[in-house]
Each structure stands twice: as structure tokens, then as C-alpha cells.
């Protein structure tokens, strides 16, 4: 191809802009930033998404065999691993304050995968397909777990 034609073709290609590059990076990283996409990931994949844990929690909730705490600027997550995968997560504010109903809704929306949530008379949130449930914890946190983990914990049965 001759040089003048090559220059003309390059001129027609969209030029990358900082905004376009940021948007592409955001779209590619969005699953890693979401709480929901951490369930059923390996420890290594959680570390890639959240960075190194700040602590190894001393007691894993049975049936979990390992538990790690990950913090960011505002939130803390204690992730319980069972069979090498994340099956339960305690999500709370670093300052220990209560999670608002609006914040719970945002967290549940992250875990929805397009499905609705129902809340029972005990305050437990059930994803409509029955695969994930969430319970307000006693430490101003929200406990989100896979249904199979919840059954093993003997917390719920159906």
C-alpha cells in the first residue's frame, strides 16, 4: 500500500482518547469490582479482584475451611472459602455503622444476576432462583451466601 493511502486510512480510524480508554477499562473491570462476582471464585481470583487480604480470620464458619478479610476505603469483607471457592461473605462498613436499606438494596442488586429478591418475615433475603440468600448480621453487616453453604451451616433448610 502506498504511503499517502496509508495515511488516509489512519486518519479515518477513531483515535483513542483518555475517556474512551477509561470506559473500556471500567467495563472490563466491572465484574471484578462487584461483590457478586466474588462468590464461587478461588482465593487467588479474589486476591486479583480485591488485593491481598488484611487478615486471616481465626475461625472459619463450618463448613468453610478458610476465611480471609479484605478491606477497601469504606468496606470490609470477610470471605469464607469451602472446597477452595468463596461461598459466603460478610459485608460491612469499616467504621462499624449500620448498613442502610438503600445500601442493602445496592448490594443485593449486585448479586441479582437479573433476578428479583424476596424478603421473608424473618428478614432473610432470598434471590428468586434460590441460589443465594442474604441475612442482616448481628455486627451491622450483611451475610451473603450460596444456598448450599447455608444448608451446610444448618442455618436454613427448605
N, C-alpha and C positions, 0 to 999 in steps of 0.2 A: 504494500500500500504506500502511495506516495505521501510525503510529509505534509503538504497542505491539506489533503483529505483527512489524514490522521488528526490534525489539529481541529478541524471542523467537527469531527465525531466527538472528540474530548470536550469540546465546548458545549455540546448538547447533553452530556451526562450530568445528572444532578450532582452538585458539589456537596460534600459532607459539611455540615455545619455543626457547631457545638450543641445546638438544641436537638438536631436530628440524632447525633451520636448519643446524647443523654437519654433521649426517648428510647432508642434501641437498647441501651444498657438497662434501663428501667424495666422494659418489657421482658428482657432475658432474665433479669434477676428477680422479678416479681415472685415467682414460686418460692425462691429461697428465702424471701423476706416474710412470707406468710407463715403463721403458726401451723396452719392446717397441713401444709406440705411437709411438716416435720414428722407427723405420725407415720409409723412404719418405715422410717428411714434408719439406716445404720448409724452407729455412733460417729463414724468417720464422716458421713454425709451431714450430720447435724453440726459437726465441728466446721465443715466447709461453710455452712449457712450462717452459723452463729459465732464462730471463733472458738477459741479454747474455753473449756468450762472454767469458772472461777473457783469451783469446789467440787469435790466428790462427796456426795451426801452419804452419811454414815450408814443409814438404814434404807435399803430398797424395800418398797412395798411388795410383799409376796403377791404374785408370782415373779415380780421383777427380780433380776439378779444384779443390776447395777442402776445407780441413779446419779445424775450429774446436774449441777446448777449452772445455768448460763444467764448472764446479765447483759443488758444494754443500758442506755442512758436512763430509761424510765421504768423498765420492766425486768422482772426476774422470772425465769422458767426452770422448774425442776423437772427433768425428763427421766422417766422410768423406762428402762430397757428390759425386754423379755425376749428370749430367743434371738438376741442380737439386734432387735429392732425397737424403736421408740413406740410404746403402746399407751403411755399415759403422760400427762403433762399438767403440772400445777403452774398456773399463770397468775402472777400478782404484781402489784406496783412495788417498786423498790422502796418507796417511803412508807409502805405498810398501810396506806389508806385504802378505803373501801373502793372496789370496782363498781362504777355506776352501771345502771341498767343500759344506758346508751353504749358504754364500753363493752358490756357483755354481749350486746347485740352485734357490735362490730366483730368481736372475737368469734361468735357463732357464725356470722356471715362468712368469715374466712374458712370455716370448717364445713360450710354448707354444700359445696360442690353442686350448687343449683337446687338443692333440696330444702324444704322448709323444716323448721324446728317446732316441736310442740313442748309445752311445759306442763308437767303433771302437778297434782295437788301437793306433792312433797317438795316442789321447787326444782326437780330434776328436768333438765332439757334433753329431749330425745330428737336426734336427727330422724327425719321421716322414714328413711330406709332402715333404721335400727342399727346401723353400723357404728355410730359414735354417740356418746352421751356426755353431758356436762353437768356438774354439780357445784353450786357455790360452796366453797370450803370454809372451814372454821377460822382460817387465818387471813381473811379478806382476800382470798384467791379464788380462782375458778379451776376446778379439776376437770380436765377433758381427757377422755379415754376411749379406747376401742371397746366395743361391746364384749369381745372375747376376754379382754383384760378384766373388765368389770365383773364378768361372771366368775372368773378365777379368784377374784378378790372376795367373792361372796357378798358383794355389795348389792348386786341386783340379780334377779333371775326373772325369766319370762317364758 
